[in-house]
Amino acid sequence: GSNSAAKQAALAQATVALCATPAGVRVLDIDQFAQSSTLKVVADVNAVPPSAIEGVDVMANGTLVGNTQIAGFGALAIGQLKYVTQHKLLQRMLSSDVPMHIDYHDAYDFACANAK
C-alpha cells in the first residue's frame, strides 16, 4: 500500500507480510498490523536499522511482535536458515556419487524440516 490506510487494509486480509526494503526504510508500524485477525507472521529481510517492520529485531526467530499474537522473523534469523539450507544441500550434492538435481522444492522441504 502507498499510505497507512492502504497498508492496514491489505494487512487485514494477509496471513504473512514479508518486507524487503532498501536499507533503513521503515515500511510497517505496529498500529498498521496489530489488529489484523488473519496476520500470523511478519518477516523483515533488511538488517540495517531501523527495521522495516516496527517491533521486529534482526535476530527475531518467531518472537511475538509487541503485544500481538503475530510472530516476527528478522533478517539475521532468516539469513541463518538460508545459509544452513544452501550449505547442507551443497554438501549433499558434493558427497553424491551420481549427479543430483536440487530445486527450490528441495530447499523448501529442507528449510521446513530444519527451521527451529
MMTF fields as JSON, N, C-alpha, C and O atoms, coordinates in Angstrom:
{
  "mmtfVersion": "1.0.0",
  "mmtfProducer": "UNKNOWN",
  "numBonds": 463,
  "numAtoms": 464,
  "numGroups": 116,
  "numChains": 1,
  "numModels": 1,
  "chainsPerModel": [1],
  "groupsPerChain": [116],
  "chainIdList": ["A"],
  "bondAtomList": [4, 2, 8, 6, 12, 10, 16, 14, 20, 18, 24, 22, 28, 26, 32, 30, 36, 34, 40, 38, 44, 42, 48, 46, 52, 50, 56, 54, 60, 58, 64, 62, 68, 66, 72, 70, 76, 74, 80, 78, 84, 82, 88, 86, 92, 90, 96, 94, 100, 98, 104, 102, 108, 106, 112, 110, 116, 114, 120, 118, 124, 122, 128, 126, 132, 130, 136, 134, 140, 138, 144, 142, 148, 146, 152, 150, 156, 154, 160, 158, 164, 162, 168, 166, 172, 170, 176, 174, 180, 178, 184, 182, 188, 186, 192, 190, 196, 194, 200, 198, 204, 202, 208, 206, 212, 210, 216, 214, 220, 218, 224, 222, 228, 226, 232, 230, 236, 234, 240, 238, 244, 242, 248, 246, 252, 250, 256, 254, 260, 258, 264, 262, 268, 266, 272, 270, 276, 274, 280, 278, 284, 282, 288, 286, 292, 290, 296, 294, 300, 298, 304, 302, 308, 306, 312, 310, 316, 314, 320, 318, 324, 322, 328, 326, 332, 330, 336, 334, 340, 338, 344, 342, 348, 346, 352, 350, 356, 354, 360, 358, 364, 362, 368, 366, 372, 370, 376, 374, 380, 378, 384, 382, 388, 386, 392, 390, 396, 394, 400, 398, 404, 402, 408, 406, 412, 410, 416, 414, 420, 418, 424, 422, 428, 426, 432, 430, 436, 434, 440, 438, 444, 442, 448, 446, 452, 450, 456, 454, 460, 458],
  "bondOrderList": [1, 1, 1, 1, 1, 1, 1, 1, 1, 1, 1, 1, 1, 1, 1, 1, 1, 1, 1, 1, 1, 1, 1, 1, 1, 1, 1, 1, 1, 1, 1, 1, 1, 1, 1, 1, 1, 1, 1, 1, 1, 1, 1, 1, 1, 1, 1, 1, 1, 1, 1, 1, 1, 1, 1, 1, 1, 1, 1, 1, 1, 1, 1, 1, 1, 1, 1, 1, 1, 1, 1, 1, 1, 1, 1, 1, 1, 1, 1, 1, 1, 1, 1, 1, 1, 1, 1, 1, 1, 1, 1, 1, 1, 1, 1, 1, 1, 1, 1, 1, 1, 1, 1, 1, 1, 1, 1, 1, 1, 1, 1, 1, 1, 1, 1],
  "groupList": [{"groupName": "GLY", "atomNameList": ["N", "CA", "C", "O"], "elementList": ["N", "C", "C", "O"], "formalChargeList": [0, 0, 0, 0], "bondAtomList": [1, 0, 2, 1, 3, 2], "bondOrderList": [1, 1, 2], "singleLetterCode": "G", "chemCompType": "PEPTIDE LINKING"}, {"groupName": "SER", "atomNameList": ["N", "CA", "C", "O"], "elementList": ["N", "C", "C", "O"], "formalChargeList": [0, 0, 0, 0], "bondAtomList": [1, 0, 2, 1, 3, 2], "bondOrderList": [1, 1, 2], "singleLetterCode": "S", "chemCompType": "L-PEPTIDE LINKING"}, {"groupName": "ASN", "atomNameList": ["N", "CA", "C", "O"], "elementList": ["N", "C", "C", "O"], "formalChargeList": [0, 0, 0, 0], "bondAtomList": [1, 0, 2, 1, 3, 2], "bondOrderList": [1, 1, 2], "singleLetterCode": "N", "chemCompType": "L-PEPTIDE LINKING"}, {"groupName": "ALA", "atomNameList": ["N", "CA", "C", "O"], "elementList": ["N", "C", "C", "O"], "formalChargeList": [0, 0, 0, 0], "bondAtomList": [1, 0, 2, 1, 3, 2], "bondOrderList": [1, 1, 2], "singleLetterCode": "A", "chemCompType": "L-PEPTIDE LINKING"}, {"groupName": "LYS", "atomNameList": ["N", "CA", "C", "O"], "elementList": ["N", "C", "C", "O"], "formalChargeList": [0, 0, 0, 0], "bondAtomList": [1, 0, 2, 1, 3, 2], "bondOrderList": [1, 1, 2], "singleLetterCode": "K", "chemCompType": "L-PEPTIDE LINKING"}, {"groupName": "GLN", "atomNameList": ["N", "CA", "C", "O"], "elementList": ["N", "C", "C", "O"], "formalChargeList": [0, 0, 0, 0], "bondAtomList": [1, 0, 2, 1, 3, 2], "bondOrderList": [1, 1, 2], "singleLetterCode": "Q", "chemCompType": "L-PEPTIDE LINKING"}, {"groupName": "LEU", "atomNameList": ["N", "CA", "C", "O"], "elementList": ["N", "C", "C", "O"], "formalChargeList": [0, 0, 0, 0], "bondAtomList": [1, 0, 2, 1, 3, 2], "bondOrderList": [1, 1, 2], "singleLetterCode": "L", "chemCompType": "L-PEPTIDE LINKING"}, {"groupName": "THR", "atomNameList": ["N", "CA", "C", "O"], "elementList": ["N", "C", "C", "O"], "formalChargeList": [0, 0, 0, 0], "bondAtomList": [1, 0, 2, 1, 3, 2], "bondOrderList": [1, 1, 2], "singleLetterCode": "T", "chemCompType": "L-PEPTIDE LINKING"}, {"groupName": "VAL", "atomNameList": ["N", "CA", "C", "O"], "elementList": ["N", "C", "C", "O"], "formalChargeList": [0, 0, 0, 0], "bondAtomList": [1, 0, 2, 1, 3, 2], "bondOrderList": [1, 1, 2], "singleLetterCode": "V", "chemCompType": "L-PEPTIDE LINKING"}, {"groupName": "CYS", "atomNameList": ["N", "CA", "C", "O"], "elementList": ["N", "C", "C", "O"], "formalChargeList": [0, 0, 0, 0], "bondAtomList": [1, 0, 2, 1, 3, 2], "bondOrderList": [1, 1, 2], "singleLetterCode": "C", "chemCompType": "L-PEPTIDE LINKING"}, {"groupName": "PRO", "atomNameList": ["N", "CA", "C", "O"], "elementList": ["N", "C", "C", "O"], "formalChargeList": [0, 0, 0, 0], "bondAtomList": [1, 0, 2, 1, 3, 2], "bondOrderList": [1, 1, 2], "singleLetterCode": "P", "chemCompType": "L-PEPTIDE LINKING"}, {"groupName": "ARG", "atomNameList": ["N", "CA", "C", "O"], "elementList": ["N", "C", "C", "O"], "formalChargeList": [0, 0, 0, 0], "bondAtomList": [1, 0, 2, 1, 3, 2], "bondOrderList": [1, 1, 2], "singleLetterCode": "R", "chemCompType": "L-PEPTIDE LINKING"}, {"groupName": "ASP", "atomNameList": ["N", "CA", "C", "O"], "elementList": ["N", "C", "C", "O"], "formalChargeList": [0, 0, 0, 0], "bondAtomList": [1, 0, 2, 1, 3, 2], "bondOrderList": [1, 1, 2], "singleLetterCode": "D", "chemCompType": "L-PEPTIDE LINKING"}, {"groupName": "ILE", "atomNameList": ["N", "CA", "C", "O"], "elementList": ["N", "C", "C", "O"], "formalChargeList": [0, 0, 0, 0], "bondAtomList": [1, 0, 2, 1, 3, 2], "bondOrderList": [1, 1, 2], "singleLetterCode": "I", "chemCompType": "L-PEPTIDE LINKING"}, {"groupName": "PHE", "atomNameList": ["N", "CA", "C", "O"], "elementList": ["N", "C", "C", "O"], "formalChargeList": [0, 0, 0, 0], "bondAtomList": [1, 0, 2, 1, 3, 2], "bondOrderList": [1, 1, 2], "singleLetterCode": "F", "chemCompType": "L-PEPTIDE LINKING"}, {"groupName": "GLU", "atomNameList": ["N", "CA", "C", "O"], "elementList": ["N", "C", "C", "O"], "formalChargeList": [0, 0, 0, 0], "bondAtomList": [1, 0, 2, 1, 3, 2], "bondOrderList": [1, 1, 2], "singleLetterCode": "E", "chemCompType": "L-PEPTIDE LINKING"}, {"groupName": "MET", "atomNameList": ["N", "CA", "C", "O"], "elementList": ["N", "C", "C", "O"], "formalChargeList": [0, 0, 0, 0], "bondAtomList": [1, 0, 2, 1, 3, 2], "bondOrderList": [1, 1, 2], "singleLetterCode": "M", "chemCompType": "L-PEPTIDE LINKING"}, {"groupName": "TYR", "atomNameList": ["N", "CA", "C", "O"], "elementList": ["N", "C", "C", "O"], "formalChargeList": [0, 0, 0, 0], "bondAtomList": [1, 0, 2, 1, 3, 2], "bondOrderList": [1, 1, 2], "singleLetterCode": "Y", "chemCompType": "L-PEPTIDE LINKING"}, {"groupName": "HIS", "atomNameList": ["N", "CA", "C", "O"], "elementList": ["N", "C", "C", "O"], "formalChargeList": [0, 0, 0, 0], "bondAtomList": [1, 0, 2, 1, 3, 2], "bondOrderList": [1, 1, 2], "singleLetterCode": "H", "chemCompType": "L-PEPTIDE LINKING"}],
  "groupTypeList": [0, 1, 2, 1, 3, 3, 4, 5, 3, 3, 6, 3, 5, 3, 7, 8, 3, 6, 9, 3, 7, 10, 3, 0, 8, 11, 8, 6, 12, 13, 12, 5, 14, 3, 5, 1, 1, 7, 6, 4, 8, 8, 3, 12, 8, 2, 3, 8, 10, 10, 1, 3, 13, 15, 0, 8, 12, 8, 16, 3, 2, 0, 7, 6, 8, 0, 2, 7, 5, 13, 3, 0, 14, 0, 3, 6, 3, 13, 0, 5, 6, 4, 17, 8, 7, 5, 18, 4, 6, 6, 5, 11, 16, 6, 1, 1, 12, 8, 10, 16, 18, 13, 12, 17, 18, 12, 3, 17, 12, 14, 3, 9, 3, 2, 3, 4],
  "groupIdList": [1, 2, 3, 4, 5, 6, 7, 8, 9, 10, 11, 12, 13, 14, 15, 16, 17, 18, 19, 20, 21, 22, 23, 24, 25, 26, 27, 28, 29, 30, 31, 32, 33, 34, 35, 36, 37, 38, 39, 40, 41, 42, 43, 44, 45, 46, 47, 48, 49, 50, 51, 52, 53, 54, 55, 56, 57, 58, 59, 60, 61, 62, 63, 64, 65, 66, 67, 68, 69, 70, 71, 72, 73, 74, 75, 76, 77, 78, 79, 80, 81, 82, 83, 84, 85, 86, 87, 88, 89, 90, 91, 92, 93, 94, 95, 96, 97, 98, 99, 100, 101, 102, 103, 104, 105, 106, 107, 108, 109, 110, 111, 112, 113, 114, 115, 116],
  "secStructList": [7, 7, 1, 2, 2, 2, 2, 2, 2, 2, 2, 6, 6, 7, 1, 3, 3, 3, 3, 7, 7, 1, 6, 6, 7, 7, 7, 5, 7, 2, 2, 2, 2, 6, 6, 7, 1, 1, 7, 7, 3, 3, 3, 3, 7, 7, 7, 1, 1, 1, 7, 1, 5, 6, 6, 7, 7, 6, 6, 7, 3, 3, 3, 3, 7, 6, 6, 1, 1, 7, 3, 3, 3, 7, 2, 2, 2, 2, 2, 2, 2, 2, 2, 2, 2, 2, 2, 2, 2, 2, 2, 2, 2, 2, 2, 7, 1, 1, 7, 7, 7, 7, 7, 2, 2, 2, 2, 2, 2, 2, 2, 2, 2, 2, 7, 7],
  "xCoordList": [0.811, 0.0, 0.849, 1.977, 0.296, 1.03, 0.826, 1.563, -0.164, -0.37, -0.779, -1.017, -0.856, -1.125, -2.446, -2.512, -3.493, -4.804, -4.77, -5.37, -4.074, -3.97, -3.18, -3.537, -2.108, -1.325, -2.173, -2.172, -2.894, -3.731, -4.803, -5.08, -5.404, -6.43, -5.836, -6.452, -4.658, -4.008, -3.631, -3.816, -3.108, -2.683, -3.857, -3.7, -5.023, -6.222, -6.651, -7.426, -6.144, -6.506, -5.344, -5.517, -4.164, -2.958, -2.72, -3.173, -2.01, -1.553, -0.088, 0.329, 0.693, 2.12, 2.447, 1.945, 3.3, 3.808, 5.326, 5.965, 5.899, 7.345, 7.799, 7.322, 8.712, 9.231, 10.672, 11.536, 10.919, 12.261, 12.473, 12.16, 13.009, 13.114, 14.562, 15.473, 14.778, 16.139, 16.585, 15.754, 17.875, 18.43, 17.853, 17.807, 17.414, 16.971, 15.611, 15.307, 14.782, 13.453, 12.391, 12.251, 11.65, 10.54, 9.304, 8.927, 8.676, 7.501, 6.235, 5.172, 6.358, 5.174, 5.349, 6.361, 4.35, 4.28, 3.333, 2.409, 3.567, 2.739, 1.257, 0.438, 0.905, -0.527, -1.171, -2.398, -0.369, -0.918, -1.277, -2.103, -0.667, -0.941, -1.401, -1.842, -1.312, -1.613, -3.046, -3.293, -3.982, -5.394, -5.847, -7.011, -4.941, -5.317, -5.662, -4.909, -6.797, -7.202, -6.659, -6.744, -6.106, -5.608, -4.089, -3.544, -3.405, -1.947, -1.302, -1.573, -0.46, 0.214, 1.708, 2.311, 2.317, 3.77, 4.126, 3.53, 5.119, 5.754, 7.247, 7.837, 7.85, 9.267, 9.95, 9.427, 11.132, 11.894, 13.268, 14.039, 13.593, 14.884, 15.959, 17.068, 15.651, 16.614, 17.268, 16.577, 18.592, 19.302, 19.788, 20.344, 19.592, 20.076, 18.99, 17.87, 19.313, 18.317, 17.927, 18.725, 16.706, 15.672, 15.075, 15.172, 14.465, 13.844, 12.722, 12.127, 12.443, 11.345, 10.0, 9.007, 9.975, 8.742, 8.973, 9.835, 8.206, 8.346, 8.155, 7.197, 9.081, 8.976, 9.667, 9.697, 10.228, 10.915, 12.423, 12.97, 13.082, 14.528, 15.197, 14.606, 16.416, 17.109, 17.322, 17.447, 17.364, 17.563, 16.25, 16.27, 15.123, 13.822, 13.635, 13.834, 13.251, 13.078, 11.738, 11.672, 10.675, 9.343, 8.836, 7.776, 9.582, 9.191, 7.911, 7.766, 6.983, 5.76, 6.107, 6.923, 5.484, 5.763, 4.892, 3.664, 5.544, 4.809, 3.824, 4.152, 2.615, 1.545, 0.594, -0.593, 1.114, 0.289, 0.511, 1.346, -0.228, -0.023, 0.615, 0.48, 1.309, 1.94, 3.426, 4.127, 3.896, 5.302, 6.151, 5.796, 7.275, 8.19, 9.489, 10.027, 9.982, 11.249, 12.137, 11.735, 13.356, 14.295, 15.277, 15.37, 16.005, 16.904, 17.984, 18.296, 18.558, 19.648, 19.149, 19.848, 17.969, 17.381, 17.024, 17.258, 16.464, 16.134, 17.416, 17.487, 18.421, 19.692, 20.395, 21.028, 20.29, 20.923, 20.303, 21.02, 18.985, 18.315, 18.655, 18.862, 18.712, 19.073, 20.487, 20.721, 21.416, 22.802, 22.905, 23.538, 22.291, 22.35, 21.745, 22.295, 20.621, 19.961, 20.88, 21.069, 21.449, 22.345, 23.557, 23.935, 24.15, 25.363, 25.101, 25.863, 24.043, 23.743, 23.36, 23.735, 22.614, 22.26, 23.497, 23.62, 24.408, 25.655, 26.48, 27.048, 26.55, 27.255, 26.645, 27.361, 25.329, 24.637, 25.023, 25.276, 25.069, 25.436, 26.884, 27.177, 27.778, 29.198, 29.534, 30.494, 28.759, 29.045, 28.362, 28.586, 27.544, 26.831, 27.736, 28.548, 27.581, 28.338, 27.675, 28.278, 26.438, 25.701, 25.263, 25.049, 25.13, 24.662, 23.294, 22.444, 23.104, 21.843, 21.234, 21.937, 19.925, 19.189, 18.453, 17.595, 18.79, 18.132, 17.473, 18.112, 16.197, 15.491, 14.889, 15.17, 14.063, 13.507, 12.591, 12.423, 11.997, 11.181, 12.048, 11.659, 13.229, 14.157, 14.61, 14.669, 14.927, 15.359, 14.241, 14.487, 13.024, 11.877, 11.663, 11.491, 11.673, 11.477, 12.563, 12.277, 13.818, 14.916, 14.754, 14.904, 14.45, 14.298, 13.165, 13.303, 12.05, 10.92, 11.302, 10.933, 12.033, 12.425, 13.46, 13.581, 14.205, 15.291, 15.046, 15.908, 13.899, 13.566, 13.334, 12.733, 13.815, 13.66, 12.569, 12.291],
  "yCoordList": [-1.188, 0.0, 1.245, 1.252, 2.287, 3.543, 4.472, 5.446, 4.186, 5.004, 4.104, 2.91, 4.682, 3.888, 3.131, 1.964, 3.774, 3.122, 1.958, 0.912, 2.137, 1.069, -0.118, -1.272, 0.17, -0.905, -1.665, -2.896, -0.924, -1.554, -2.431, -3.527, -1.967, -2.743, -4.023, -5.086, -3.924, -5.105, -6.109, -7.314, -5.608, -6.486, -7.133, -8.178, -6.524, -7.095, -8.38, -9.164, -8.596, -9.777, -10.754, -11.835, -10.371, -11.168, -12.181, -11.998, -13.24, -14.218, -13.972, -14.13, -13.581, -13.314, -11.988, -11.685, -11.193, -9.964, -10.053, -10.205, -9.959, -10.004, -8.648, -8.177, -8.022, -6.718, -6.858, -7.32, -6.457, -6.428, -5.014, -4.702, -4.164, -2.739, -2.315, -3.062, -1.121, -0.574, -0.405, -0.304, -0.376, -0.257, 0.942, 2.056, 0.685, 1.748, 2.34, 3.429, 1.668, 2.194, 1.437, 0.222, 2.148, 1.551, 1.566, 2.607, 0.404, 0.264, 0.042, 0.571, -0.751, -1.08, -0.682, -0.991, 0.006, 0.328, -0.666, -1.17, -0.945, -1.923, -1.598, -2.501, -0.327, 0.026, -0.296, -0.327, -0.536, -0.897, -2.381, -2.765, -3.219, -4.654, -5.317, -6.465, -4.637, -5.257, -5.763, -6.744, -5.129, -5.503, -6.529, -6.928, -6.957, -7.94, -9.274, -9.783, -9.827, -11.135, -12.288, -13.449, -11.971, -13.013, -13.115, -14.174, -12.034, -11.996, -12.869, -12.706, -13.781, -14.71, -14.444, -14.671, -13.952, -13.792, -12.495, -12.142, -11.784, -10.67, -10.976, -11.424, -10.734, -11.03, -9.852, -9.266, -9.52, -8.371, -8.858, -9.333, -8.752, -9.233, -8.153, -8.401, -6.967, -5.874, -5.838, -5.7, -5.961, -5.989, -4.614, -4.496, -3.579, -2.243, -1.464, -1.345, -0.931, -0.152, 1.122, 1.671, 1.587, 0.938, -0.236, -0.298, -1.152, -2.307, -1.844, -0.788, -2.636, -2.307, -2.48, -1.867, -3.333, -3.606, -3.244, -3.819, -2.3, -1.884, -3.08, -3.841, -3.229, -4.29, -5.586, -6.515, -5.671, -6.897, -6.666, -5.866, -7.373, -7.302, -8.162, -9.134, -7.813, -8.577, -10.038, -10.895, -10.333, -11.707, -12.428, -13.597, -11.758, -12.366, -13.66, -13.71, -14.7, -16.014, -16.598, -17.674, -15.858, -16.294, -15.601, -15.947, -14.629, -13.856, -13.083, -12.516, -13.057, -12.279, -10.796, -10.316, -10.08, -8.668, -7.837, -7.903, -7.056, -6.191, -6.983, -8.047, -6.459, -7.129, -7.876, -8.008, -8.364, -9.076, -10.577, -11.031, -11.324, -12.767, -13.08, -14.187, -12.094, -12.213, -12.511, -11.787, -13.577, -13.97, -13.117, -12.892, -12.646, -11.836, -12.57, -13.267, -12.406, -13.005, -11.911, -11.182, -11.803, -10.781, -11.295, -12.494, -10.352, -10.656, -11.669, -12.539, -11.575, -12.495, -13.9, -14.87, -14.031, -15.36, -15.988, -17.177, -15.193, -15.679, -16.057, -17.106, -15.196, -15.437, -16.689, -17.396, -16.969, -18.164, -19.435, -20.359, -19.477, -20.647, -20.779, -21.886, -19.658, -19.667, -20.224, -21.062, -19.761, -20.221, -21.719, -22.45, -22.174, -23.594, -24.444, -25.486, -24.003, -24.74, -24.852, -25.943, -23.729, -23.751, -24.646, -25.451, -24.501, -25.25, -26.757, -27.534, -27.163, -28.597, -29.213, -30.349, -28.471, -29.002, -29.115, -30.063, -28.158, -28.245, -29.444, -30.164, -29.661, -30.839, -32.13, -33.062, -32.173, -33.36, -33.602, -34.739, -32.539, -32.675, -33.143, -34.025, -32.546, -32.873, -34.278, -34.883, -34.796, -36.134, -37.249, -38.427, -36.892, -37.89, -38.469, -37.76, -39.755, -40.41, -40.244, -40.527, -39.787, -39.58, -38.119, -37.48, -37.594, -36.213, -36.037, -36.926, -34.896, -34.606, -33.331, -32.394, -33.32, -32.108, -31.656, -32.372, -30.482, -29.927, -28.622, -27.76, -28.482, -27.256, -26.618, -27.034, -25.607, -24.87, -25.732, -25.449, -26.78, -27.686, -28.379, -28.509, -28.82, -29.467, -28.488, -28.833, -27.273, -26.256, -25.943, -25.814, -25.821, -25.542, -26.679, -26.436, -27.907, -29.066, -29.132, -29.381, -28.906, -28.938, -27.826, -28.064, -26.62, -25.486, -25.728, -25.435, -26.26, -26.547, -27.583, -27.459, -28.597, -29.661, -29.186, -29.766, -28.138, -27.691, -26.347, -25.859, -25.746, -24.483, -24.764, -25.774, -23.867, -24.067, -23.185, -23.211],
  "zCoordList": [0.0, 0.0, 0.0, 0.493, -0.555, -0.678, 0.506, 0.662, 1.343, 2.536, 3.695, 3.513, 4.872, 6.069, 5.987, 6.372, 5.492, 5.398, 4.408, 4.656, 3.296, 2.296, 2.851, 2.614, 3.589, 4.203, 5.215, 5.24, 6.045, 7.066, 6.419, 6.908, 5.334, 4.632, 4.037, 4.113, 3.454, 2.874, 3.965, 3.797, 5.073, 6.165, 6.884, 7.516, 6.793, 7.411, 6.706, 7.255, 5.477, 4.696, 4.517, 3.954, 4.998, 4.769, 5.885, 7.015, 5.552, 6.538, 6.875, 8.022, 5.863, 6.021, 5.354, 4.272, 6.015, 5.409, 5.382, 6.424, 4.193, 4.013, 3.506, 2.474, 4.22, 3.811, 3.347, 4.093, 2.116, 1.543, 1.028, -0.122, 1.893, 1.599, 1.444, 1.801, 0.915, 0.954, 2.41, 3.313, 2.623, 3.974, 4.717, 4.195, 5.947, 6.83, 6.541, 7.03, 5.766, 5.433, 6.224, 6.08, 7.049, 7.814, 6.928, 6.391, 6.78, 5.926, 6.743, 6.416, 7.816, 8.614, 10.069, 10.698, 10.591, 12.008, 12.666, 12.028, 13.943, 14.654, 14.534, 14.362, 14.622, 14.572, 13.23, 13.13, 12.203, 10.896, 10.807, 9.979, 11.65, 11.546, 12.838, 12.807, 13.956, 15.255, 15.366, 16.068, 14.702, 14.824, 13.79, 13.784, 12.919, 11.899, 12.552, 13.382, 12.174, 12.713, 11.863, 12.264, 10.7, 9.8, 9.778, 9.465, 10.104, 10.003, 11.073, 12.263, 10.653, 11.572, 11.677, 12.726, 10.569, 10.508, 9.798, 8.781, 10.359, 9.657, 9.592, 10.575, 8.444, 8.253, 7.576, 6.629, 8.084, 7.598, 7.161, 7.994, 5.881, 5.395, 5.364, 4.891, 5.858, 5.912, 7.287, 8.296, 7.339, 8.621, 9.078, 10.17, 8.27, 8.614, 9.353, 8.858, 10.539, 11.296, 10.551, 9.792, 10.767, 11.559, 10.785, 9.56, 11.506, 10.856, 9.937, 10.15, 8.925, 8.017, 8.704, 8.312, 9.748, 10.486, 11.948, 12.612, 12.433, 13.827, 14.759, 14.626, 15.7, 16.689, 16.324, 17.131, 15.114, 14.688, 14.746, 13.986, 15.652, 15.814, 14.741, 14.271, 14.354, 13.307, 13.691, 12.816, 14.995, 15.462, 15.771, 16.156, 15.61, 15.942, 15.162, 13.949, 15.884, 15.258, 15.702, 16.294, 15.398, 15.791, 17.039, 17.559, 17.517, 18.689, 18.391, 17.308, 19.346, 19.146, 19.102, 19.89, 18.18, 17.974, 18.909, 18.856, 19.762, 20.689, 21.522, 22.048, 21.638, 22.388, 21.461, 21.759, 20.337, 19.36, 19.484, 20.268, 18.72, 18.589, 17.235, 16.714, 16.678, 15.366, 15.554, 16.26, 14.92, 15.022, 14.092, 12.935, 14.615, 13.822, 13.538, 14.399, 12.324, 11.923, 11.351, 10.445, 11.891, 11.454, 10.419, 10.157, 9.841, 8.731, 9.083, 8.27, 10.273, 10.603, 10.891, 10.598, 11.451, 11.655, 10.309, 10.092, 9.417, 8.07, 7.33, 6.69, 7.423, 6.749, 7.241, 6.456, 8.535, 9.089, 8.504, 8.119, 8.438, 7.857, 6.375, 5.878, 5.675, 4.256, 4.072, 3.2, 4.888, 4.792, 5.069, 4.307, 6.147, 6.507, 5.393, 5.035, 4.849, 3.767, 2.552, 2.014, 2.123, 0.964, 1.221, 0.37, 2.381, 2.71, 2.749, 2.174, 3.413, 3.541, 2.198, 1.907, 1.377, 0.056, -0.832, -1.607, -0.723, -1.479, -1.01, -1.832, 0.303, 0.826, 0.288, -0.077, 0.244, -0.267, -1.725, -2.122, -2.517, -3.925, -4.081, -4.889, -3.303, -3.431, -2.949, -3.425, -2.02, -1.49, -2.279, -2.002, -3.243, -4.032, -5.12, -5.714, -5.364, -6.43, -7.793, -8.828, -7.78, -9.03, -9.101, -8.071, -10.318, -10.446, -9.777, -9.83, -9.159, -8.474, -9.033, -9.411, -9.076, -9.426, -8.165, -7.648, -7.683, -6.498, -6.916, -7.519, -6.593, -6.949, -5.703, -4.579, -5.918, -4.784, -3.919, -2.733, -4.494, -3.673, -2.62, -1.46, -3.053, -2.126, -1.047, 0.133, -1.46, -0.5, 0.487, 1.687, -0.01, 0.861, 1.86, 3.054, 1.371, 2.251, 3.32, 4.491, 2.907, 3.868, 4.9, 6.098, 4.442, 5.36, 6.351, 7.538, 5.87, 6.773, 7.818, 8.986, 7.405, 8.33, 9.342, 10.421, 9.006, 9.87, 10.539, 11.269, 10.308, 10.98, 12.455, 12.821, 13.288, 14.74, 15.279, 16.478]
}
